[in-house]
Amino acid sequence: MIQRVLKIYPTLLRIGFAEAVAYRAEFLVWMLSMTLPLVMLAIWSAVAREGAVGGFDTDRFTAYYLATLLVRQLTGSWVVWEMIREVREGTLSMRLLRPIHPLLAHSAESLAGIPLRAAFSIPIAIGALLITSPAHHIHDPVIGLCAVAAFFGAWALNFSISAMVGTLALVFESSIAIWDLYLGMFFLFSGYLVPIALFPPMMGKIARVLPFAYLQSVPVEILTNTFSRTQAFEQLAIQWGYAALGLTCLVFLWQRNIKRFAAYGG
């Protein structure tokens, strides 16, 4: 099974990349829809000109929100939309007939889009290095490796959550409402809109317990040199623990809910 997956997966990645290139206009719209951190940067920078806010000055806000944009671009996964569409149209039956698990195929399609998003994001990363203080740059190669691991962990957790909601379309007709609820929680607790460091103490503790911070805030804080080695390792352990739990729950939900699939339409 593993050998077959290793043999087929690169082909799936190439197909996914070709599709992303073929639908590049739609892909560009998706990327541009994730520029909210730039709006928040403009707002908080204006506030910080009157004085630092909770230890964040203009330079730190710039580093934080540019890193936020980079993390969201490179770790986001929105397979939920494709999965819900396939369930509603009955075309999921075609995936079930193929010799590779549908979840592996969806993961390949999600990963295949990252190079295009990287082409959009890398200039942002270079700009961040040029305009922000060296204090917010990674100088320790171990922290650099932690940042890479945090990107992979964030993608795995993002994919598992998105796909879990997608599998709920096999049970609930309005599963997209669950996704909307999840996005609301993500925006509130992940640090995407407001750094968790600026949360009230109790709310900050709650945010650090929930998985949302490990999708966004933790990779950003590692990327902007906020953590020591020990702190980075601790945060990575929690993040990857959540990712493993998410993938386990995804497989369980798929195996349970796929029994309810009926290929109407298609």
Backbone hydrogen bonds, N-H to C=O, Kabsch-Sander energy under -0.5 kcal/mol:
donor,donor_aa,acceptor,acceptor_aa,energy
5,V,1,M,-2.2
6,L,2,I,-2.6
7,K,3,Q,-1.6
8,I,4,R,-2.3
9,Y,5,V,-3.1
11,T,8,I,-0.7
12,L,8,I,-1.8
13,L,9,Y,-2.2
14,R,10,P,-2.1
15,I,11,T,-2.4
16,G,12,L,-2.6
17,F,13,L,-2.4
18,A,14,R,-2.3
19,E,15,I,-2.2
20,A,16,G,-2.1
21,V,17,F,-2.3
22,A,18,A,-2.4
23,Y,19,E,-2.2
24,R,21,V,-1.3
27,F,23,Y,-2.3
28,L,24,R,-2.5
29,V,25,A,-1.8
30,W,26,E,-1.9
31,M,27,F,-2.1
32,L,28,L,-2.6
33,S,29,V,-1.4
34,M,31,M,-1.6
35,T,32,L,-1.0
38,L,35,T,-1.3
39,V,35,T,-0.9
39,V,36,L,-0.6
40,M,36,L,-2.3
41,L,37,P,-2.3
42,A,38,L,-1.9
43,I,39,V,-2.0
44,W,40,M,-2.9
45,S,41,L,-2.4
46,A,42,A,-1.5
47,V,43,I,-1.7
48,A,44,W,-2.7
49,R,45,S,-1.2
50,E,47,V,-1.5
51,G,48,A,-1.5
53,V,56,F,-2.7
54,G,52,A,-0.6
56,F,53,V,-1.9
57,D,55,G,-0.7
61,F,57,D,-2.5
62,T,58,T,-2.2
63,A,59,D,-2.3
64,Y,60,R,-2.6
65,Y,61,F,-2.6
66,L,62,T,-2.1
67,A,63,A,-1.9
68,T,64,Y,-2.2
69,L,65,Y,-2.2
70,L,66,L,-2.0
71,V,67,A,-2.8
72,R,68,T,-2.4
73,Q,69,L,-2.1
74,L,70,L,-2.0
75,T,71,V,-1.7
76,G,72,R,-1.3
81,W,78,W,-1.1
82,E,78,W,-0.6
83,M,79,V,-2.8
84,I,80,V,-2.4
85,R,81,W,-2.1
86,E,82,E,-2.4
87,V,83,M,-2.1
88,R,84,I,-2.4
89,E,85,R,-2.5
90,G,86,E,-1.0
91,T,86,E,-0.6
92,L,86,E,-1.5
93,S,90,G,-1.3
94,M,91,T,-1.1
95,R,91,T,-0.9
96,L,92,L,-2.0
97,L,93,S,-0.9
98,R,95,R,-1.3
104,L,101,H,-0.5
105,A,101,H,-2.0
106,H,102,P,-2.6
107,S,103,L,-2.2
108,A,104,L,-2.1
109,E,105,A,-2.1
110,S,106,H,-2.2
111,L,107,S,-2.6
112,A,108,A,-2.3
113,G,109,E,-0.7
113,G,110,S,-0.8
114,I,111,L,-1.6
117,R,113,G,-1.8
118,A,114,I,-2.9
119,A,115,P,-1.8
120,F,116,L,-1.1
121,S,117,R,-2.1
122,I,118,A,-3.3
125,A,121,S,-2.2
126,I,122,I,-2.6
127,G,123,P,-2.4
128,A,124,I,-2.3
129,L,125,A,-1.9
130,L,126,I,-1.7
131,I,127,G,-2.1
132,T,128,A,-1.5
136,H,133,S,-2.1
137,H,134,P,-1.8
139,H,137,H,-0.5
144,G,140,D,-1.9
145,L,141,P,-2.2
146,C,142,V,-2.0
147,A,143,I,-2.2
148,V,144,G,-1.8
149,A,145,L,-2.4
150,A,146,C,-2.4
151,F,147,A,-1.9
152,F,148,V,-1.9
153,G,149,A,-2.5
154,A,150,A,-2.4
155,W,151,F,-2.3
156,A,152,F,-2.5
157,L,153,G,-2.2
158,N,154,A,-2.8
159,F,155,W,-3.2
160,S,156,A,-2.2
161,I,157,L,-2.2
162,S,158,N,-2.5
163,A,159,F,-2.9
164,M,160,S,-2.1
165,V,161,I,-2.1
166,G,162,S,-1.8
167,T,163,A,-2.3
168,L,164,M,-1.1
169,A,166,G,-1.3
170,L,167,T,-1.8
171,V,168,L,-1.7
172,F,168,L,-3.5
175,S,172,F,-0.9
177,A,174,S,-1.6
178,I,174,S,-0.5
178,I,175,S,-0.8
179,W,175,S,-1.4
180,D,176,I,-2.1
181,L,177,A,-2.0
182,Y,178,I,-2.4
183,L,179,W,-2.6
184,G,180,D,-1.9
185,M,181,L,-2.0
186,F,182,Y,-2.7
187,F,183,L,-2.9
188,L,184,G,-1.5
189,F,185,M,-2.7
190,S,186,F,-2.1
193,L,187,F,-0.7
198,L,195,P,-2.0
199,F,196,I,-1.8
204,G,200,P,-2.8
205,K,201,P,-2.0
206,I,202,M,-2.0
207,A,203,M,-2.4
208,R,204,G,-1.7
209,V,205,K,-0.9
209,V,206,I,-0.7
210,L,206,I,-1.9
213,A,207,A,-0.7
213,A,210,L,-0.6
214,Y,211,P,-1.0
215,L,212,F,-1.3
216,Q,212,F,-1.0
217,S,190,S,-1.3
218,V,213,A,-2.8
220,V,216,Q,-2.0
221,E,217,S,-2.9
222,I,218,V,-2.4
223,L,219,P,-2.4
224,T,220,V,-1.9
225,N,222,I,-1.5
226,T,221,E,-2.9
227,F,221,E,-0.6
232,A,228,S,-2.6
233,F,229,R,-2.6
234,E,230,T,-2.2
235,Q,231,Q,-2.5
236,L,232,A,-2.4
237,A,233,F,-2.2
238,I,234,E,-1.8
239,Q,235,Q,-2.6
240,W,236,L,-2.9
241,G,237,A,-1.6
242,Y,238,I,-2.4
243,A,239,Q,-2.4
244,A,240,W,-2.5
245,L,241,G,-2.2
246,G,242,Y,-2.9
247,L,243,A,-2.5
248,T,244,A,-2.1
249,C,245,L,-2.6
250,L,246,G,-2.2
251,V,247,L,-2.2
252,F,248,T,-2.1
253,L,249,C,-2.8
254,W,250,L,-2.6
255,Q,251,V,-2.4
256,R,252,F,-2.0
257,N,253,L,-3.2
258,I,254,W,-2.6
260,R,257,N,-2.0
261,F,258,I,-1.5
264,Y,262,A,-2.4
